[in-house]
């Protein structure tokens, strides 16, 4: 191998090693925050997991859940900015319904909140919330 070939091979290895290192670091950086957030939620027990979004119309929803002494404390809010609307609401935990009922928006914000406890099942709990008023549908999901 000539000195020029050795230098070229050495540079090629350095570039390959550097690219692999950058890729590995990026992968770790992308995974660690997710794992840390999950571990923090589990470790402290009282930290809430939150999710929010828009409905099929102009209303918006917020869903929050946290572990609470062997149960999961769930809070679901819908804000339509119109008081007096009656909404049909369902809450499910891993597919099992733990609340079904009607709520009416009130106050200047035109919102309602459902606050319920559900059993903390083995493993992760997937909480699903759904509220409907006429043709408008609000759907939220989170995992705690």
N, C-alpha and C positions, 0 to 999 in steps of 0.2 A: 504494500500500500504506500503510495507516495505521500509526502507531507500535505499536498493540496487535497488529496482524497481524504486523508485523516481529518483535516480541518472541516471539510464539507460534511463528512459523516458526523463529526462532533456537533456541528451547528444543527444538522437535521435532528439529532437526538435531543438537543436542547430545546428546539422548537416543539418537537413531539412531546417531550416531558412537560414543557411549559403549558402547552395546550391541554394536556391531560390534567395537569394541576389546576388550571383555571376551571375546567369543566367539573372536576371533583369539588372544588371550593364552591362553585355556583350551585351545584346540586345540594351540598350540605346546607348552604345558606337558605335555599328555598325550602328545605324540609324542616330544619331546626325551629323556625318560628311557629310552625303549625304544631309540632310536637310539644314545644314549650307552652303554647297557649292551652293545649289540651291538658298537659300535666299540671299547670297552674290551677285550672278549673277543678281538676280532680283533687289535687293536694289540699287546697284551701276549703273545699266543700261549699263555701258561701258565695263564691264568685259566680255571677250570672253570665249566661250565654245569651246574646241578643241577635235579633235579625229584624229587618224591616224592608218595606218596599211599597210599591204602588199597586192599586187595585185595577180592575179592568176599566173603571171610570176614573173620576177625579179623586176619590178617597185614597188614603194611605193607611198602612197597618204597621204595628210594632209587636214583636213577640219576644218575650223574655222568659227564661227558665233557669232555676238554680236548685241545687240539692239542699234539702232542709230536713234534718233529723229522720232520715230513712224515707222521705218523700221527695217529690219534685214540685216546687212552687212555680206555677205557670201564670203568666200575666199576658193577656192579649188585648191590644187596643186598636180600635178602628176610628179614624178621624175623617169625617166627610165634610166638615164645615157647614153642616145643615142640621139644626136641632129638629127633633120630632120624627126622625126616620126609624122605622122598626127593622132590625136586622135579624136574620136567622144565623145562629152561631153553633159551630161544632169544634170540639177539641179532641184530638186522639193522641194516644201514647203507644207507639209500636203497633198501630192499627186498631187498638182497643179504645172505643169512645169513652171518655170520662166526663164529658159535658156536652149537652145539647140543650139549646134554649133560645129565647129571643131577648134582644137588648135594644133599647131605644136611645138614640143619640140625644145628648142634652148639653146645656150650657152654651156659652159663646163659641166654643170650639166645635160644637156639633160632634162630640165623640162619645164613645162608651168604652168601658174596660171590663173584661172578665178576669177574675182572679180565682184560681182553683188549685187544689193539690191533687197529685196523682201518685200512685205507688212508684217507687224507684225500682224498676225491674233489673234483673241481672244484665250486665253489659251496658251498651249505649242505649239511650232512650231517644227515639226519633219522635219529636213533638210536631204535630201538624194542626194548624188552625185554619178554619174556613168560615167566612161570613158572607152572606148574600143579602142584597136589597134590590128587588126588581131584577134588572139585567146585570147589575154590578156585582162582581165577585172579588173577594179578597182572599188570598191564599198565602200562608206562611209556613215555613218548615225550619226546624233547627234540631241539632243533635246535642244532647247533654249527657 
